[in-house]
Amino acid sequence: MAETFEIDRVDRIADILYGVAVADGLICYGPLGQRVGILPHYLGPHLEKVSRRAAERGEPIWSALVVGKETRRPHEGFYDLARRMRPEYENLGDDVLWQKERERCYAAAH
């Protein structure tokens, strides 16, 4: 039963991030965690599941839209994951990689 609940959370996170993309926005880890009942520092594995599933479906890496409150940028784990999932990002700087993936998110939602 716990696995079903986790999948439900992954689905909920994906839905929230799609809504953020529709608004051409970003969401901080804290508010996202509150919406799905997960402490912000435990979101990483869930965001990775959302991202992997989306990439397998040919969708953008939705976790590009989740940022830190102070930095207004994704945590380092996002960049590492994006480079593992998209070979074309291997030699890109963080800023360019993040911009490209945000644009993919926004384009997919419109």
Contacts in CASP RR format, 6 or more apart in sequence:
PFRMAT RR
TARGET T0000
AUTHOR 0000-0000-0000
METHOD contacts of the structure
MODEL  1
MAETFEIDRVDRIADILYGVAVADGLICYGPLGQRVGILPHYLGPHLEKV
SRRAAERGEPIWSALVVGKETRRPHEGFYDLARRMRPEYENLGDDVLWQK
ERERCYAAAH
6 46 0 8 1.000
9 36 0 8 1.000
9 37 0 8 1.000
9 38 0 8 1.000
9 46 0 8 1.000
10 46 0 8 1.000
10 49 0 8 1.000
10 50 0 8 1.000
10 53 0 8 1.000
12 35 0 8 1.000
12 36 0 8 1.000
13 32 0 8 1.000
13 36 0 8 1.000
13 43 0 8 1.000
13 46 0 8 1.000
13 47 0 8 1.000
13 50 0 8 1.000
13 62 0 8 1.000
14 50 0 8 1.000
14 53 0 8 1.000
14 54 0 8 1.000
14 62 0 8 1.000
16 27 0 8 1.000
16 32 0 8 1.000
16 35 0 8 1.000
16 36 0 8 1.000
17 27 0 8 1.000
17 32 0 8 1.000
17 50 0 8 1.000
17 62 0 8 1.000
17 63 0 8 1.000
17 65 0 8 1.000
17 66 0 8 1.000
17 105 0 8 1.000
18 62 0 8 1.000
18 109 0 8 1.000
19 109 0 8 1.000
20 26 0 8 1.000
20 27 0 8 1.000
20 65 0 8 1.000
21 60 0 8 1.000
21 62 0 8 1.000
21 65 0 8 1.000
21 105 0 8 1.000
21 106 0 8 1.000
21 108 0 8 1.000
21 109 0 8 1.000
22 109 0 8 1.000
22 110 0 8 1.000
24 106 0 8 1.000
25 65 0 8 1.000
25 106 0 8 1.000
26 65 0 8 1.000
26 66 0 8 1.000
26 67 0 8 1.000
26 72 0 8 1.000
27 65 0 8 1.000
27 66 0 8 1.000
27 67 0 8 1.000
28 66 0 8 1.000
28 67 0 8 1.000
28 68 0 8 1.000
28 69 0 8 1.000
29 40 0 8 1.000
29 41 0 8 1.000
29 43 0 8 1.000
29 66 0 8 1.000
29 67 0 8 1.000
29 68 0 8 1.000
29 69 0 8 1.000
29 75 0 8 1.000
30 40 0 8 1.000
30 69 0 8 1.000
32 40 0 8 1.000
32 43 0 8 1.000
32 66 0 8 1.000
33 39 0 8 1.000
33 40 0 8 1.000
33 43 0 8 1.000
36 46 0 8 1.000
38 46 0 8 1.000
43 66 0 8 1.000
44 77 0 8 1.000
47 63 0 8 1.000
47 66 0 8 1.000
47 78 0 8 1.000
48 63 0 8 1.000
48 81 0 8 1.000
50 62 0 8 1.000
50 63 0 8 1.000
51 61 0 8 1.000
51 62 0 8 1.000
51 63 0 8 1.000
51 81 0 8 1.000
51 82 0 8 1.000
51 85 0 8 1.000
52 85 0 8 1.000
54 60 0 8 1.000
54 61 0 8 1.000
54 62 0 8 1.000
55 61 0 8 1.000
55 85 0 8 1.000
55 86 0 8 1.000
59 108 0 8 1.000
60 101 0 8 1.000
60 104 0 8 1.000
60 105 0 8 1.000
60 107 0 8 1.000
60 108 0 8 1.000
61 78 0 8 1.000
61 81 0 8 1.000
61 82 0 8 1.000
61 85 0 8 1.000
61 86 0 8 1.000
61 101 0 8 1.000
61 104 0 8 1.000
61 105 0 8 1.000
62 105 0 8 1.000
63 74 0 8 1.000
63 78 0 8 1.000
63 81 0 8 1.000
64 74 0 8 1.000
64 78 0 8 1.000
64 82 0 8 1.000
64 98 0 8 1.000
64 101 0 8 1.000
64 102 0 8 1.000
64 104 0 8 1.000
64 105 0 8 1.000
65 102 0 8 1.000
65 105 0 8 1.000
66 74 0 8 1.000
66 78 0 8 1.000
67 73 0 8 1.000
67 74 0 8 1.000
68 74 0 8 1.000
68 75 0 8 1.000
73 94 0 8 1.000
73 98 0 8 1.000
74 98 0 8 1.000
78 98 0 8 1.000
79 94 0 8 1.000
79 97 0 8 1.000
79 98 0 8 1.000
82 89 0 8 1.000
82 97 0 8 1.000
82 101 0 8 1.000
83 89 0 8 1.000
83 90 0 8 1.000
83 97 0 8 1.000
86 101 0 8 1.000
89 97 0 8 1.000
89 100 0 8 1.000
89 101 0 8 1.000
92 100 0 8 1.000
END
